[in-house]
Amino acid sequence: MKNDWAFVRWLSFVESGRGWSDNILTKPGCLCTGSRSVDTEGGVTPRRRRHEDTGRGREGPMTRACCCETDVNQSQANQIPGRTEQGGMIVPTATDRAKTLASMAGSMLGWDQHKLSAQEDAVRRYILAQYPLQGRSPTVQEISQALGLTPDGTKTILQRLDAWDMLSLEPESSMIRLAYPFSSVPTPHVVKFDQWSEAKPVYAQCAIDALGLAFMLHRDLSITSSCASCAKAIAITVRDQTIVAHSPSDTLVWAGTIQEGPVAASACPAINFFCSAAHVEKWLRKQPNAVGSVISLGETLYIGKAIFEPLLATPSRSNLDPLESHDAGLSATGTVASTSIAGLVAAFLASVCCIGPLVFAALGVGVGATGALASTAGFLKALLPYRPVFVGLTLLLLGISFYHAYRKPSSVCATEAGCARSVNGLNRTWLWLIAALALVLVLAPYWLAL
């Protein structure tokens, strides 16, 4: 699919399935439908043509023309579905146009035509999960170490994913240039994850990709971009997969292709934010081969959700609440807490035979003590032969704690961006404090003898 202008060829599907009046691909300056016609070879022409209408059951040929012969104006732009005034919230808007564009995007990318092996899928997921955590693409060495692959095996998988247009490598290199929706090279679309302390800013390939990240990662985010026509700053804030703020208020997106070639060259540079409908028209005048449509932010959200939400979903987790992916991290945290505390208790039991007499002496309990105190002293003395067992148990439990605290994520967790880190820095600090205290207790017989 990399060298096909699949977006244009999909026009034939639009017409045969919906009829001419529902064609959503427009000439420059047209916000309505039905502005271009398609011949049997899939070629596009901006002029009026006689066209066979096979989608509505009508008999005989008929002529359809563009219903809009004027330039884009603000009145028309305000009629686009999924559009609100500044300050209003925008949710994914499933218009016919948005559904068709999402379907076209799937055809252009062709991802569903390739069934990935378990290793290929793990590599792809790991790459997507690591972009926001590192602010860049992972290296071959990092991928290999995380997933237990050889560097040559990783390179082979990357080359295969590159051939299938799931990512793009630098020429004559195994460095990842892009992995939809991320870009390793700067683009106008910078995405920040305001509520995710571990994440770093990333570049998105296009406007749709930037908004699609909210659905793929299940994270709140903010987008800073610029109008592709005048470079005016554009800011969008997404919370709970809903646009809660955007500026300017007239922000729109143009989606389509501007030339032949792979998606990264033909579509991604063209799918941009614009500060107004007038600036879309101004930009289109400089794009003689542009084929596409103006879409609202709501429609853009829908398309981004349709394309990118499935990428990090797995069959075993796809029907779960996104927050459940956080449970893996919480489980690891609980394991560290329980084993470290148990290790501390074991260390105390290993040292109580030595510390106990000091406690009794401090309480003024002598050799002739009777009753409960005497029984307790006898119990502590009975624990002395088991001191090596308690020392070994202490080391085992603390070893388990450190393993869970610092281990690399499993291939499943590593490829789930929503999967929390095993233990955060604060818990690791507590683990080291507990370990230090346990060491002091285990060594009690030696420092008490000083």
C-alpha positions as CSV (number, residue, x, y, z in Angstrom):
1,M,0.0,0.0,0.0
2,K,3.0,2.3,0.4
3,N,3.1,3.4,-3.2
4,D,-0.7,3.5,-3.9
5,W,-2.8,6.5,-3.8
6,A,-5.5,4.5,-2.0
7,F,-7.4,7.5,-0.8
8,V,-8.4,8.4,-4.3
9,R,-9.2,4.8,-5.3
10,W,-11.6,4.7,-2.4
11,L,-13.8,7.3,-4.0
12,S,-15.4,4.5,-6.1
13,F,-16.5,2.8,-2.9
14,V,-18.1,6.0,-1.6
15,E,-20.2,6.4,-4.7
16,S,-21.2,2.8,-5.2
17,G,-22.2,2.5,-1.6
18,R,-23.8,5.8,-0.9
19,G,-24.7,7.5,-4.1
20,W,-23.3,10.6,-5.7
21,S,-25.0,13.1,-3.4
22,D,-23.2,11.6,-0.4
23,N,-19.7,11.9,-1.8
24,I,-17.6,13.6,0.9
25,L,-14.5,14.4,-1.0
26,T,-14.5,17.9,-2.2
27,K,-12.7,20.3,-4.4
28,P,-10.9,23.3,-2.9
29,G,-13.4,25.7,-1.3
30,C,-16.3,23.4,-1.1
31,L,-17.7,22.4,2.2
32,C,-20.8,20.5,0.9
33,T,-20.9,17.1,-0.8
34,G,-20.7,15.9,-4.3
35,S,-18.0,18.2,-5.7
36,R,-16.0,15.6,-7.6
37,S,-16.9,12.7,-9.8
38,V,-15.0,9.5,-10.4
39,D,-14.5,7.5,-13.6
40,T,-14.3,3.7,-13.7
41,E,-10.5,3.8,-13.3
42,G,-10.8,5.8,-10.1
43,G,-9.5,9.0,-11.6
44,V,-10.8,12.3,-10.1
45,T,-12.0,15.3,-12.0
46,P,-13.2,18.6,-10.6
47,R,-15.6,19.3,-13.4
48,R,-19.2,18.3,-13.8
49,R,-19.6,14.9,-15.5
50,R,-22.4,12.6,-16.4
51,H,-22.4,9.8,-13.8
52,E,-24.2,6.5,-13.4
53,D,-26.1,6.5,-10.1
54,T,-26.1,2.9,-9.0
55,G,-26.4,3.5,-5.3
56,R,-30.1,4.7,-5.1
57,G,-31.8,2.4,-7.6
58,R,-32.5,5.1,-10.1
59,E,-32.8,4.3,-13.8
60,G,-30.7,5.8,-16.5
61,P,-27.8,8.2,-16.4
62,M,-28.1,11.5,-14.7
63,T,-26.0,14.6,-14.1
64,R,-24.9,15.7,-10.7
65,A,-22.9,18.9,-10.0
66,C,-21.3,20.4,-7.1
67,C,-24.0,22.0,-4.9
68,C,-21.6,24.7,-3.8
69,E,-20.2,27.1,-6.4
70,T,-18.8,29.6,-3.9
71,D,-15.8,29.8,-1.7
72,V,-15.7,28.7,1.9
73,N,-17.3,31.2,4.2
74,Q,-17.9,31.3,7.9
75,S,-21.6,30.6,7.6
76,Q,-20.9,27.3,5.9
77,A,-18.2,26.4,8.4
78,N,-20.6,26.9,11.3
79,Q,-22.9,24.2,9.8
80,I,-20.2,21.5,10.1
81,P,-21.4,18.8,12.6
82,G,-19.4,18.5,15.8
83,R,-18.7,22.1,15.9
84,T,-19.3,24.3,19.0
85,E,-18.6,27.8,20.2
86,Q,-15.4,28.4,22.2
87,G,-15.7,27.0,25.7
88,G,-18.1,24.3,24.7
89,M,-17.2,20.6,25.0
90,I,-16.8,18.5,21.9
91,V,-17.2,14.8,21.8
92,P,-16.5,12.3,18.9
93,T,-19.1,13.1,16.2
94,A,-20.0,10.1,14.0
95,T,-21.3,11.7,10.9
96,D,-21.4,9.8,7.6
97,R,-18.4,11.8,6.4
98,A,-16.4,10.9,9.5
99,K,-17.3,7.2,9.2
100,T,-16.3,7.1,5.6
101,L,-13.0,9.0,6.1
102,A,-12.2,6.6,9.0
103,S,-12.9,3.6,6.7
104,M,-10.8,5.2,3.9
105,A,-7.9,5.7,6.4
106,G,-8.1,2.0,7.3
107,S,-7.9,1.1,3.6
108,M,-5.0,3.5,2.9
109,L,-3.0,2.1,5.8
110,G,-3.9,-1.5,5.1
111,W,-3.1,-2.7,8.6
112,D,-5.9,-5.2,8.7
113,Q,-4.5,-7.0,5.7
114,H,-1.6,-8.3,7.8
115,K,-1.9,-10.7,10.7
116,L,1.0,-10.1,13.0
117,S,2.8,-12.8,14.9
118,A,3.0,-12.6,18.6
119,Q,6.5,-11.2,18.4
120,E,5.6,-8.7,15.7
121,D,2.6,-7.5,17.7
122,A,4.7,-7.3,20.9
123,V,7.3,-5.2,19.1
124,R,4.8,-2.8,17.7
125,R,3.0,-2.4,21.0
126,Y,6.2,-1.8,22.9
127,I,7.2,0.9,20.5
128,L,3.9,2.7,20.8
129,A,4.0,2.4,24.6
130,Q,7.5,3.7,24.9
131,Y,7.2,6.8,22.8
132,P,5.4,8.8,25.5
133,L,7.5,7.4,28.3
134,Q,10.8,8.3,26.6
135,G,9.7,11.1,24.3
136,R,11.3,9.3,21.4
137,S,11.2,5.9,19.7
138,P,13.0,3.0,21.5
139,T,16.2,1.7,20.0
140,V,16.8,-1.8,18.7
141,Q,18.7,-2.6,21.8
142,E,16.0,-1.4,24.1
143,I,13.3,-3.4,22.3
144,S,15.5,-6.5,22.3
145,Q,16.2,-6.4,26.0
146,A,12.6,-5.6,27.0
147,L,11.1,-8.4,24.9
148,G,13.8,-11.0,25.0
149,L,14.7,-10.8,21.3
150,T,18.0,-10.9,19.5
151,P,19.0,-7.6,17.9
152,D,19.0,-9.2,14.4
153,G,15.5,-10.6,15.2
154,T,14.3,-7.2,16.2
155,K,15.7,-5.6,13.0
156,T,13.9,-8.2,10.9
157,I,10.6,-7.5,12.6
158,L,11.1,-3.7,12.2
159,Q,11.8,-4.1,8.5
160,R,8.6,-6.2,8.1
161,L,6.5,-3.6,10.0
162,D,8.1,-0.9,7.8
163,A,7.1,-2.8,4.7
164,W,3.5,-3.0,6.0
165,D,3.4,0.8,6.6
166,M,2.9,0.3,10.4
167,L,6.1,2.4,11.0
168,S,8.8,3.9,9.0
169,L,12.6,3.4,9.4
170,E,15.3,5.9,8.5
171,P,16.9,5.0,5.1
172,E,19.6,2.3,5.5
173,S,19.0,2.2,9.2
174,S,17.0,0.5,11.9
175,M,16.2,3.8,13.6
176,I,12.4,4.4,13.8
177,R,11.4,7.6,12.0
178,L,7.7,7.3,12.8
179,A,5.3,4.8,14.2
180,Y,1.7,6.0,13.7
181,P,0.6,8.2,15.5
182,F,4.0,9.2,16.7
183,S,6.8,11.0,14.9
184,S,10.5,11.0,15.8
185,V,11.2,14.1,13.8
186,P,9.6,17.4,14.8
187,T,6.1,18.2,13.4
188,P,3.8,21.1,14.0
189,H,1.7,19.0,16.4
190,V,3.1,18.7,20.0
191,V,1.2,16.6,22.5
192,K,1.7,16.9,26.2
193,F,0.2,14.6,28.9
194,D,-0.6,17.0,31.7
195,Q,-1.9,14.4,34.2
196,W,0.8,11.8,33.5
197,S,4.0,12.6,35.4
198,E,6.1,9.9,33.7
199,A,5.3,10.9,30.2
200,K,7.2,13.3,28.0
201,P,6.0,15.5,25.2
202,V,5.8,13.8,21.8
203,Y,5.2,14.8,18.2
204,A,2.2,13.5,16.4
205,Q,2.1,12.8,12.6
206,C,-1.0,14.9,11.9
207,A,-4.0,16.5,13.5
208,I,-6.0,13.2,13.5
209,D,-3.1,11.4,15.1
210,A,-2.7,14.1,17.8
211,L,-6.3,13.7,18.9
212,G,-6.3,9.9,18.4
213,L,-3.6,9.6,21.1
214,A,-6.3,10.4,23.8
215,F,-8.0,7.1,22.8
216,M,-5.0,4.9,22.2
217,L,-3.4,5.8,25.5
218,H,-6.5,6.6,27.5
219,R,-4.9,9.7,28.8
220,D,-5.8,13.4,29.1
221,L,-3.6,15.6,26.9
222,S,-3.1,19.0,25.5
223,I,-2.1,19.8,21.9
224,T,-0.2,22.8,20.7
225,S,-0.1,23.3,16.9
226,S,-0.5,26.0,14.4
227,C,-2.6,26.9,11.4
228,A,-1.2,25.4,8.3
229,S,-2.0,28.6,6.4
230,C,-0.9,31.5,8.6
231,A,1.0,29.7,11.5
232,K,-1.3,31.1,14.1
233,A,-1.1,29.2,17.4
234,I,-3.7,26.6,18.0
235,A,-4.3,25.0,21.4
236,I,-6.6,22.1,22.3
237,T,-7.2,20.4,25.6
238,V,-8.7,16.9,25.9
239,R,-10.1,15.5,29.1
240,D,-11.8,12.1,29.3
241,Q,-11.6,11.8,25.5
242,T,-13.6,15.1,25.2
243,I,-12.3,18.4,23.9
244,V,-12.9,20.8,26.8
245,A,-11.1,23.8,25.4
246,H,-9.8,24.9,22.0
247,S,-8.5,28.1,20.6
248,P,-9.2,29.8,18.2
249,S,-12.9,29.0,18.4
250,D,-13.1,28.5,14.6
251,T,-10.5,25.8,14.5
252,L,-11.1,23.2,11.8
253,V,-9.2,20.3,10.2
254,W,-8.7,19.4,6.6
255,A,-8.2,15.7,5.9
256,G,-7.1,14.2,2.6
257,T,-4.1,13.8,0.3
258,I,-2.0,16.3,-1.6
259,Q,0.1,14.0,-3.7
260,E,0.7,10.4,-4.7
261,G,2.8,8.2,-2.5
262,P,2.8,6.5,1.0
263,V,0.5,7.8,3.7
264,A,3.3,9.5,5.5
265,A,4.1,11.6,2.4
266,S,0.7,12.0,0.8
267,A,-1.7,12.4,3.7
268,C,0.1,13.1,7.0
269,P,1.5,16.5,5.8
270,A,-1.9,17.5,4.6
271,I,-4.0,16.7,7.6
272,N,-3.7,19.9,9.6
273,F,-5.4,22.2,11.9
274,F,-6.6,25.6,10.5
275,C,-7.7,28.7,12.5
276,S,-10.6,29.4,10.2
277,A,-12.5,28.1,7.1
278,A,-11.1,31.1,5.1
279,H,-7.6,29.9,5.8
280,V,-8.4,26.4,4.7
281,E,-9.5,27.8,1.3
282,K,-6.3,30.0,1.1
283,W,-4.2,26.9,1.7
284,L,-6.0,24.8,-0.8
285,R,-5.4,27.3,-3.6
286,K,-1.7,26.3,-3.3
287,Q,-2.5,22.5,-3.4
288,P,-3.5,21.7,-7.0
289,N,-3.7,17.9,-6.3
290,A,-5.5,18.1,-3.0
291,V,-8.4,15.6,-2.5
292,G,-10.2,15.7,0.8
293,S,-12.6,17.4,3.0
294,V,-12.9,20.0,5.7
295,I,-14.0,18.3,9.0
296,S,-14.9,19.5,12.4
297,L,-13.0,18.8,15.6
298,G,-15.7,16.4,16.7
299,E,-15.4,14.5,13.4
300,T,-11.6,14.5,13.8
301,L,-12.0,13.0,17.3
302,Y,-14.2,10.2,15.9
303,I,-11.7,9.4,13.1
304,G,-8.8,9.4,15.6
305,K,-10.7,7.1,17.9
306,A,-11.6,4.7,15.1
307,I,-8.0,4.4,13.8
308,F,-5.9,4.4,17.0
309,E,-8.0,3.1,19.9
310,P,-7.6,-0.5,18.8
311,L,-3.8,-0.4,18.5
312,L,-3.1,-1.0,22.2
313,A,-6.2,-3.1,22.9
314,T,-5.6,-6.8,23.3
315,P,-8.2,-9.6,23.0
316,S,-7.9,-10.4,26.7
317,R,-8.3,-6.7,27.7
318,S,-10.2,-5.1,24.9
319,N,-13.6,-5.3,26.8
320,L,-12.2,-4.1,30.1
321,D,-12.4,-0.7,31.5
322,P,-9.2,1.2,30.6
323,L,-8.5,1.8,34.3
324,E,-8.2,-1.9,34.8
325,S,-4.9,-1.9,33.0
326,H,-3.7,0.1,36.0
327,D,-4.3,-2.9,38.2
328,A,-1.0,-4.6,37.0
329,G,0.9,-1.7,38.5
330,L,-1.1,-1.7,41.7
331,S,-0.6,-5.4,42.1
332,A,3.1,-5.1,41.8
333,T,3.1,-2.2,44.4
334,G,1.1,-4.4,46.8
335,T,3.5,-7.3,46.4
336,V,6.5,-5.0,47.2
337,A,4.7,-3.7,50.3
338,S,3.7,-7.0,51.7
339,T,7.0,-8.8,51.1
340,S,9.1,-6.0,52.4
341,I,7.1,-5.7,55.6
342,A,7.2,-9.5,56.0
343,G,11.0,-9.4,55.5
344,L,11.2,-6.7,58.3
345,V,9.2,-9.0,60.6
346,A,11.6,-11.9,59.8
347,A,14.6,-9.7,60.5
348,F,13.1,-8.7,63.9
349,L,12.6,-12.4,64.8
350,A,16.2,-13.1,63.8
351,S,17.4,-10.4,66.1
352,V,14.9,-10.7,69.0
353,C,17.1,-13.2,70.8
354,C,19.7,-10.6,71.1
355,I,17.6,-7.5,71.5
356,G,15.2,-9.1,73.9
357,P,17.6,-9.3,76.8
358,L,18.3,-5.6,76.4
359,V,14.6,-4.8,76.5
360,F,14.2,-6.8,79.7
361,A,17.2,-5.2,81.3
362,A,15.8,-1.8,80.4
363,L,12.5,-2.8,82.1
364,G,14.3,-3.9,85.2
365,V,13.5,-7.5,84.8
366,G,16.1,-9.7,86.4
367,V,17.0,-13.4,86.3
368,G,14.5,-14.3,88.9
369,A,11.5,-13.0,87.0
370,T,8.4,-15.2,87.0
371,G,5.0,-15.3,85.3
372,A,4.4,-13.8,81.8
373,L,7.8,-12.1,81.7
374,A,9.6,-15.4,82.4
375,S,7.6,-17.2,79.8
376,T,8.4,-14.5,77.2
377,A,12.1,-14.7,78.1
378,G,11.9,-18.5,77.6
379,F,10.2,-18.0,74.2
380,L,12.9,-15.6,73.0
381,K,15.6,-18.0,74.1
382,A,13.8,-20.8,72.2
383,L,14.0,-18.7,69.0
384,L,17.8,-18.6,69.0
385,P,18.4,-21.9,67.1
386,Y,16.1,-20.6,64.3
387,R,18.0,-17.4,63.8
388,P,19.7,-18.6,60.5
389,V,16.2,-19.5,59.2
390,F,14.9,-16.0,59.9
391,V,17.9,-14.4,58.4
392,G,17.5,-16.4,55.2
393,L,13.7,-15.6,55.1
394,T,14.5,-12.0,55.5
395,L,16.9,-12.0,52.5
396,L,14.4,-14.0,50.4
397,L,11.5,-11.7,51.1
398,L,13.5,-8.5,50.5
399,G,14.9,-10.1,47.3
400,I,11.3,-10.6,46.1
401,S,10.5,-7.0,46.9
402,F,13.4,-5.6,45.0
403,Y,12.7,-7.9,42.0
404,H,9.1,-6.6,41.7
405,A,10.3,-3.0,42.3
406,Y,12.9,-2.9,39.6
407,R,12.1,-5.7,37.2
408,K,11.4,-4.8,33.6
409,P,7.8,-4.8,32.6
410,S,6.5,-8.0,31.0
411,S,5.8,-8.0,27.3
412,V,2.1,-7.4,28.0
413,C,2.6,-4.6,30.5
414,A,5.5,-3.2,28.4
415,T,3.2,-2.9,25.4
416,E,0.3,-1.4,27.4
417,A,0.8,2.4,27.7
418,G,-2.0,2.5,30.2
419,C,-0.3,-0.2,32.3
420,A,1.2,1.6,35.3
421,R,4.8,1.3,36.2
422,S,5.4,-1.5,38.7
423,V,6.4,0.8,41.6
424,N,6.8,4.5,41.8
425,G,9.8,6.3,43.2
426,L,8.3,6.9,46.6
427,N,7.6,3.2,47.2
428,R,11.1,2.3,46.2
429,T,12.4,4.8,48.7
430,W,10.3,3.1,51.5
431,L,11.7,-0.2,50.3
432,W,15.3,0.9,50.8
433,L,14.5,2.3,54.2
434,I,12.9,-1.0,55.3
435,A,15.8,-2.9,53.9
436,A,18.2,-0.7,55.9
437,L,16.3,-1.3,59.1
438,A,16.1,-5.0,58.4
439,L,19.9,-5.0,58.0
440,V,20.4,-3.2,61.3
441,L,18.2,-5.9,63.0
442,V,19.9,-8.8,61.4
443,L,23.3,-7.5,62.4
444,A,22.2,-6.8,66.0
445,P,24.4,-9.5,67.6
446,Y,27.5,-8.0,66.0
447,W,26.9,-4.3,66.8
448,L,25.6,-5.1,70.3
449,A,28.8,-6.8,71.1
450,L,30.9,-3.7,70.3
